[in-house]
């Protein structure tokens, strides 16, 4: 095979002397990389253009889009620092074009679709705490560190010249960058014709300067009539797999599909009723979900930062702030164009390989859309605070909270579909939703078992297997046992909600250890998908030029 020479890094260290210094290569060596292997990695992604009908926008809205895209693009550099460190030095140390491209897709030298395995010679495994903490910091040292801001969503931990820990807030670490983002959001707000959007942009602009995001989260929840939307800032905590404390920067720019959104709007009224019907003891469903929630469909026209790294989000449920959720609920944004890309280019080909031939007719986009949508809605159900005074579920379950929460949303989403189908609120054959749900497990588990979503998928797959919710045919395809899947769905819902309500860290750790891994027979099936050249995820062609808005 043809060989190429690449300059890679030998070791990666944090500086103890400069709190602004990122991780960077400390020595360069010449190594060999196999071209075909890197091509195989790149082939895990299929390109897709993010477009939308911008003619539905007003003149001011069309002027806003480039400004918001520019602001969102700034999230790329911030997330690079959070996920890895010094982007420029890493990229400059690599000569192979394909390797550079794969580094950029992953925002670092670790393959996000392969358990964060390093693909750059000389760089070891990814630190659990990414670049939020010193790599040599132990959990015990963190617990002993007396600083009220250490667990803040918006601080880095660093060492001073004496090697002692200290915290630095995001708005100080990224002082120059957040000032620019703040200015862009303020500029966009002056073009906003929708008063709710105008207020949100003004408050979000200020939040970048002081890390006080709750006022803008509340304002975002109050937006009802806007067509343009932007989700921007430090939001999800998946990247911090050490404690699950630190939020990562990301940005989405979106255009609401008003017609589809009207169809979805009425579902939020059923949340209190569905909460009461959850298959768990009453103590674990005493909280009342907010009913001021939005459920809307969007075309996403730009991704940046955390949401653009590795596997791409196709639905959003925010804010994550528990106080805002209990007061206002959440907003659920279904990213219709991105969802359609994954269904057509990935899910359907997977079903043709792994779903029993007699059940493939039940793989439908409407079912995929509904399952994805109600996954996001289900985040609002269940319990946010433990029933035994251990604090919030997120803080009590620490780095395991995200995986269990994603598992909850997956299984309760299907439960909600079933309940609403019984009420006649959802059309179609229930077998469509269950079969598409099964195929969706194969799609999502290919993201790897290292992420929160990956662990959630494996727990569900192994639980379903144990409960005989599906069988595997001699030809390697899977057949859903609908009655047993329905029962397994209830049992897993009960288990997850109970673990969350009890803040049972040890119980969750045991569940992840026992069922959060990819078994050999499943891995062989996933390998078949790779051999069939079925992509794992999408990368986007995006921006003002793709939208036809370039000057």
C-alpha positions in Angstrom: 0.0 0.0 0.0 1.1 3.5 -0.7 2.7 5.1 2.3 2.8 8.8 3.2 4.9 10.7 5.6 3.3 12.9 8.2 4.6 15.1 11.0 2.8 14.1 14.2 3.2 14.8 17.9 4.9 12.7 20.5 3.5 14.1 23.7 0.9 16.4 24.9 1.1 18.5 28.1 -0.7 21.3 29.9 1.3 24.3 31.0 1.3 25.0 34.7 2.6 28.6 34.2 0.1 30.2 31.9 -3.6 29.8 32.6 -4.4 30.8 29.0 -2.0 28.3 27.4 -3.7 25.4 25.6 -2.6 21.8 25.1 -0.1 21.7 22.3 2.5 19.5 20.7 5.8 19.5 22.5 7.9 17.5 20.1 7.5 16.5 16.5 8.5 13.2 14.9 8.1 11.7 11.4 5.7 8.7 11.3 3.9 6.6 8.7 0.2 6.7 8.0 -1.7 4.4 5.7 -3.7 6.4 3.1 -6.5 3.9 2.7 -7.0 3.7 6.5 -7.6 7.4 6.7 -9.9 7.3 3.7 -11.9 4.6 5.5 -12.3 7.0 8.4 -13.4 9.8 6.2 -15.9 7.5 4.4 -17.8 7.2 7.7 -19.2 10.6 6.8 -21.4 11.6 3.9 -21.7 15.2 2.8 -25.0 17.1 2.9 -25.9 20.7 1.9 -27.7 22.6 4.6 -30.2 24.7 2.6 -33.6 26.3 3.3 -36.0 28.6 1.4 -34.8 32.0 2.5 -37.4 33.7 0.3 -39.8 33.2 3.2 -37.7 35.6 5.3 -38.1 39.4 5.5 -35.4 41.7 4.2 -34.2 42.3 7.8 -34.2 38.5 8.5 -32.1 37.9 5.4 -29.6 40.5 6.7 -29.5 38.9 10.1 -28.6 35.4 8.9 -25.0 36.2 7.9 -24.4 38.1 11.2 -25.7 35.2 13.2 -23.7 32.7 11.2 -20.6 34.7 11.8 -21.3 34.7 15.6 -22.0 31.0 15.6 -18.8 30.3 13.7 -16.8 31.8 16.6 -18.0 28.8 18.7 -15.6 26.6 16.6 -12.5 28.0 18.1 -13.9 28.1 21.6 -14.9 24.4 21.5 -11.5 23.5 19.9 -9.9 24.9 23.1 -12.3 23.1 25.3 -12.1 19.7 23.6 -8.3 19.7 22.8 -6.3 22.9 23.2 -4.1 24.5 20.5 -5.8 23.8 17.2 -3.2 25.5 15.0 -0.2 23.7 16.4 -1.9 20.3 16.0 -2.9 21.0 12.4 0.5 22.5 11.5 2.1 19.3 12.7 0.2 17.2 10.1 1.1 17.2 6.5 -1.5 14.7 5.1 -4.6 16.5 3.8 -7.0 13.6 4.7 -5.6 13.4 8.2 -6.1 17.2 8.6 -9.7 16.9 7.4 -10.4 14.1 9.8 -8.9 16.1 12.7 -11.1 19.1 11.8 -14.3 16.9 11.7 -13.4 15.6 15.2 -12.2 18.9 16.7 -9.1 17.0 17.8 -7.0 13.9 17.3 -9.6 11.5 18.7 -12.1 9.6 16.6 -15.5 10.5 18.1 -17.2 7.6 16.2 -14.7 5.1 17.5 -14.7 5.5 21.2 -12.5 8.5 21.1 -9.6 6.4 19.9 -6.5 8.4 19.0 -5.7 8.4 15.3 -2.6 10.7 15.5 0.7 8.9 16.3 2.1 9.9 19.6 -1.1 11.2 21.2 -2.6 8.9 23.7 -6.2 8.5 24.9 -8.4 11.5 25.4 -8.4 12.9 28.9 -11.8 12.3 30.5 -11.9 16.0 31.5 -10.9 17.1 28.0 -9.2 20.5 28.4 -11.4 21.8 31.2 -9.0 20.5 33.9 -5.3 19.9 34.3 -4.7 16.4 32.9 -2.8 15.4 36.1 -5.7 16.4 38.4 -7.3 13.5 40.3 -10.9 13.3 41.4 -9.7 13.4 45.0 -7.7 16.6 44.4 -10.8 18.2 42.8 -13.0 17.2 45.8 -10.4 18.7 48.2 -10.1 21.9 46.2 -11.9 24.6 48.2 -13.4 26.9 45.5 -17.1 27.6 45.2 -16.7 28.0 41.4 -15.0 24.7 40.7 -18.2 22.9 39.7 -19.6 25.9 37.7 -20.7 25.1 34.2 -18.6 28.1 33.1 -15.1 27.8 34.6 -11.8 26.1 33.7 -9.5 24.7 36.3 -5.8 25.5 35.9 -2.6 25.4 38.0 -0.6 28.4 39.2 3.2 28.6 39.3 3.1 26.7 42.6 1.0 23.9 41.1 -2.1 24.8 43.0 -5.5 24.7 41.4 -7.5 27.8 40.6 -10.5 28.6 38.5 -10.9 31.0 35.6 -14.3 31.9 34.1 -15.1 31.4 30.5 -15.6 35.1 29.9 -12.1 35.8 31.1 -10.4 32.8 29.3 -12.1 33.9 26.1 -12.2 37.6 26.7 -11.5 38.8 23.2 -13.7 36.2 21.5 -16.8 36.7 23.6 -16.6 40.5 23.2 -16.8 39.9 19.4 -19.6 37.5 19.7 -21.5 39.8 22.0 -21.1 42.6 19.5 -22.4 40.5 16.7 -25.5 39.4 18.6 -26.2 43.0 19.5 -25.8 44.0 15.9 -28.3 41.3 14.9 -30.8 42.4 17.6 -31.1 45.8 15.9 -32.4 44.1 12.8 -34.9 41.9 14.8 -38.5 42.7 14.0 -39.8 40.1 16.5 -39.7 41.6 20.0 -39.0 38.2 21.6 -36.0 37.5 19.4 -34.8 41.1 19.9 -34.9 40.7 23.7 -33.2 37.3 23.6 -30.4 38.5 21.4 -29.8 41.5 23.7 -29.7 39.3 26.8 -27.5 36.6 25.2 -25.1 39.3 24.1 -24.7 40.3 27.7 -24.4 36.7 28.9 -21.3 36.1 26.9 -19.7 39.0 28.9 -20.5 37.7 32.4 -21.5 34.0 32.1 -24.9 34.7 33.5 -27.0 32.8 31.0 -30.3 32.2 32.9 -31.9 35.6 32.0 -31.4 34.9 28.3 -32.5 31.3 28.7 -35.8 32.6 30.2 -36.1 35.1 27.3 -35.5 32.3 24.8 -38.3 30.3 26.3 -40.7 33.3 25.9 -40.0 33.6 22.1 -43.1 32.3 20.3 -43.5 34.1 17.0 -39.9 34.3 15.6 -38.9 32.7 12.3 -35.2 33.1 12.8 -33.6 31.4 15.8 -30.1 31.0 17.1 -28.9 28.6 19.8 -25.5 29.8 20.9 -23.2 29.6 23.9 -21.8 27.1 26.4 -24.6 24.6 26.6 -24.1 20.8 26.7 -21.8 19.0 29.2 -21.1 15.8 27.3 -17.5 16.7 26.6 -16.7 16.7 30.3 -16.7 13.0 31.0 -14.8 13.4 34.2 -17.6 15.1 36.2 -20.1 16.2 33.6 -19.8 19.8 35.0 -18.5 21.9 32.2 -20.5 23.3 29.4 -19.2 23.4 25.8 -19.6 26.1 23.3 -21.8 25.5 20.2 -24.0 27.4 17.8 -27.0 26.6 15.6 -28.6 29.0 13.2 -32.2 28.0 12.3 -35.2 28.9 10.2 -38.6 27.8 11.6 -40.9 25.8 9.3 -44.1 27.4 10.3 -46.4 24.8 8.6 -44.8 21.8 10.3 -44.6 23.6 13.6 -48.4 24.2 13.7 -48.9 20.4 13.3 -46.6 19.8 16.4 -47.8 22.6 18.7 -50.7 20.7 20.3 -48.6 17.8 21.7 -47.1 19.8 24.7 -50.6 19.9 26.3 -50.3 16.2 27.0 -47.1 16.5 29.1 -48.8 16.6 32.6 -51.1 13.7 31.7 -48.1 11.6 30.4 -46.1 12.4 33.5 -48.8 11.0 35.7 -49.0 7.8 33.6 -45.2 7.0 33.7 -44.6 3.4 34.6 -42.9 4.1 37.9 -44.0 4.6 41.6 -45.7 7.9 42.3 -42.7 9.3 44.3 -40.7 9.4 41.1 -43.2 11.5 39.1 -44.3 14.1 41.6 -42.8 17.0 39.7 -45.0 18.8 37.2 -43.4 19.4 33.8 -43.7 22.9 32.5 -46.5 23.3 29.9 -45.1 26.6 28.4 -43.0 24.4 26.2 -42.6 24.8 22.4 -42.4 22.0 19.9 -41.4 23.2 16.5 -39.8 22.1 13.3 -36.8 24.0 11.8 -34.4 23.9 8.9 -30.9 24.2 10.4 -28.6 26.3 8.2 -25.5 26.3 10.3 -23.7 24.1 12.9 -20.6 25.1 14.9 -18.7 23.9 17.9 -19.8 21.0 20.1 -22.9 20.1 18.0 -20.8 19.9 14.9 -18.2 17.5 16.3 -18.4 13.9 15.1 -22.1 12.8 15.1 -24.5 15.7 14.4 -27.5 16.6 16.5 -30.9 16.3 14.7 -33.1 17.6 17.5 -32.6 20.0 20.4 -34.2 20.1 23.9 -33.2 23.2 25.9 -32.5 24.9 28.2 -30.7 22.5 30.5 -31.1 24.8 33.5 -33.3 22.8 35.9 -34.8 26.0 37.4 -35.8 27.2 34.0 -37.2 23.8 33.1 -39.4 23.6 36.2 -40.6 27.2 35.7 -41.0 27.4 31.9 -40.5 23.8 30.6 -38.2 23.4 27.6 -38.3 24.1 23.9 -37.9 21.2 21.5 -36.5 22.0 18.1 -36.7 19.3 15.4 -34.1 19.9 12.7 -36.1 18.6 9.8 -33.6 18.9 7.0 -30.8 17.3 8.9 -33.1 14.6 10.1 -34.2 13.8 6.5 -30.5 13.5 5.5 -29.8 10.9 8.2 -33.0 8.9 7.4 -32.4 8.8 3.6 -28.6 8.3 3.6 -28.1 6.2 6.7 -31.2 4.7 8.4 -32.8 3.2 5.3 -29.6 1.5 4.1 -29.1 0.1 7.6 -32.6 -1.3 7.7 -32.0 -3.0 4.3 -29.0 -4.8 5.9 -30.1 -5.6 9.4 -33.9 -5.5 9.7 -36.0 -8.6 8.9 -37.3 -8.4 5.3 -40.9 -8.8 6.4 -40.6 -5.7 8.7 -38.7 -3.3 6.5 -42.0 -1.8 5.3 -42.4 -0.4 8.8 -39.3 1.8 8.4 -40.8 5.3 7.7 -39.6 8.9 7.9 -42.8 9.9 9.9 -41.9 7.3 12.5 -38.3 8.4 12.6 -39.4 12.0 12.9 -41.8 11.2 15.8 -39.3 9.0 17.7 -36.7 11.7 17.5 -39.2 14.4 18.4 -40.5 12.6 21.4 -37.0 11.8 22.6 -36.6 15.5 23.1 -40.0 16.0 24.6 -39.3 13.1 27.1 -36.4 15.1 28.6 -39.1 17.2 30.2 -40.7 14.1 31.9 -39.6 12.2 34.9 -37.7 13.8 37.7 -35.1 16.6 38.0 -34.5 16.5 41.8 -33.8 13.4 43.8 -36.4 12.2 46.3 -33.9 11.6 49.1 -32.3 15.1 49.3 -29.2 14.3 47.2 -29.7 17.4 45.1 -30.5 17.4 41.4 -30.2 14.2 39.4 -27.4 15.8 37.3 -25.2 16.7 40.3 -25.9 13.4 42.2 -25.1 11.2 39.2 -22.0 13.3 38.1 -20.4 12.1 34.9 -22.9 9.3 34.5 -25.9 11.7 34.4 -25.9 12.5 30.7 -25.8 8.8 29.6 -28.7 7.9 31.9 -30.7 11.0 30.8 -30.3 10.2 27.2 -31.4 6.6 27.9 -34.4 8.0 29.7 -35.3 10.3 26.8 -35.0 7.4 24.3 -37.2 5.0 26.1 -39.7 7.5 27.4 -40.0 8.9 23.9 -41.2 5.6 22.6 -43.5 5.3 25.6 -45.0 8.7 24.7 -45.5 7.6 21.1 -47.4 4.5 22.3 -49.6 6.5 24.7 -50.5 9.1 22.2 -51.1 6.5 19.6 -53.6 4.8 21.9 -55.3 8.2 22.3 -55.6 8.6 18.5 -53.3 11.6 18.6 -50.7 10.0 16.4 -51.5 8.2 13.1 -50.0 5.1 11.5 -49.2 1.6 12.6 -47.5 1.3 16.0 -45.2 -1.3 14.4 -43.8 1.5 12.3 -42.6 3.4 15.3 -41.2 0.3 17.1 -39.4 -1.1 14.0 -37.9 2.3 13.1 -36.9 2.6 16.8 -35.0 -0.7 16.6 -33.3 0.4 13.3 -32.5 3.7 15.1 -30.5 1.8 17.7 -28.2 0.4 15.0 -27.8 3.9 13.5 -27.0 5.5 16.8 -24.8 2.8 18.4 -22.4 3.3 15.5 -21.4 6.6 17.1 -19.5 4.4 19.6 -20.1 3.5 23.2 -17.9 6.3 24.6 -20.4 9.1 24.3 -23.5 9.6 26.5 -25.8 8.7 23.5 -23.6 5.7 22.7 -23.8 4.3 26.3 -27.6 4.9 26.3 -28.0 3.0 23.0 -26.0 0.0 24.3 -27.9 -0.1 27.6 -31.1 -0.2 25.6 -29.9 -2.8 23.1 -28.6 -5.2 25.7 -31.7 -4.7 27.9 -34.0 -5.4 25.0 -31.9 -8.5 24.1 -32.1 -9.8 27.6 -35.9 -9.3 27.6 -36.2 -10.9 24.1 -37.7 -7.8 22.6 -36.0 -8.9 19.4 -34.6 -12.1 17.9 -31.7 -12.5 15.4 -32.3 -14.6 12.3 -29.9 -17.0 10.8 -29.2 -14.5 7.9 -28.0 -11.9 10.5 -31.1 -9.7 10.4 -33.2 -8.7 13.4 -36.9 -9.2 14.0 -38.8 -7.2 16.5 -41.1 -9.0 19.0 -43.6 -6.2 19.4 -45.3 -7.4 22.6 -42.1 -8.1 24.4 -40.6 -4.8 23.3 -43.6 -3.0 24.8 -43.0 -4.8 28.1 -39.2 -4.2 28.0 -39.9 -0.5 27.3 -41.9 -0.2 30.5 -39.4 -2.1 32.6 -36.5 0.0 31.4 -38.4 3.2 31.9 -39.1 2.1 35.5 -35.4 1.2 36.1 -34.0 4.5 34.8 -36.5 6.7 36.5 -35.9 5.0 39.8 -32.1 5.3 39.5 -32.5 9.0 38.7 -34.9 9.7 41.5 -32.7 7.9 44.0 -29.5 9.7 42.8 -28.1 6.2 42.8 -24.6 6.7 41.4 -23.4 3.2 42.2 -26.5 1.7 40.6 -26.0 3.7 37.4 -22.3 2.8 37.3 -23.3 -0.9 37.6 -25.8 -0.6 34.8 -23.3 1.2 32.5 -20.6 -1.4 33.3 -22.9 -4.4 32.6 -24.9 -3.1 29.7 -23.1 -0.1 28.3 -20.7 -2.0 26.0 -20.9 -3.3 22.4 -21.0 -7.1 22.4 -19.0 -9.0 19.8 -21.9 -10.2 17.8 -23.3 -6.7 17.5 -19.9 -5.4 16.5 -19.7 -7.9 13.7 -23.1 -6.6 12.5 -21.8 -3.0 12.6 -18.7 -4.1 10.7 -21.0 -5.4 7.9 -22.5 -1.9 7.6 -19.0 -0.4 7.2 -18.2 -3.1 4.6 -21.3 -2.1 2.7 -20.0 1.5 2.7 -23.0 2.8 4.7 -21.9 6.1 6.3 -22.1 6.6 10.0 -23.0 10.3 10.0 -23.1 13.5 8.0 -20.8 16.5 7.5 -22.3 19.7 6.2 -21.7 22.0 3.4 -23.0 25.2 5.0 -22.8 29.0 5.2 -24.0 32.1 3.5 -22.8 31.0 0.1 -24.8 27.7 0.2 -27.8 29.8 1.2 -27.3 32.2 -1.7 -26.8 35.1 0.6 -23.2 36.0 -0.2 -22.7 39.7 -1.1 
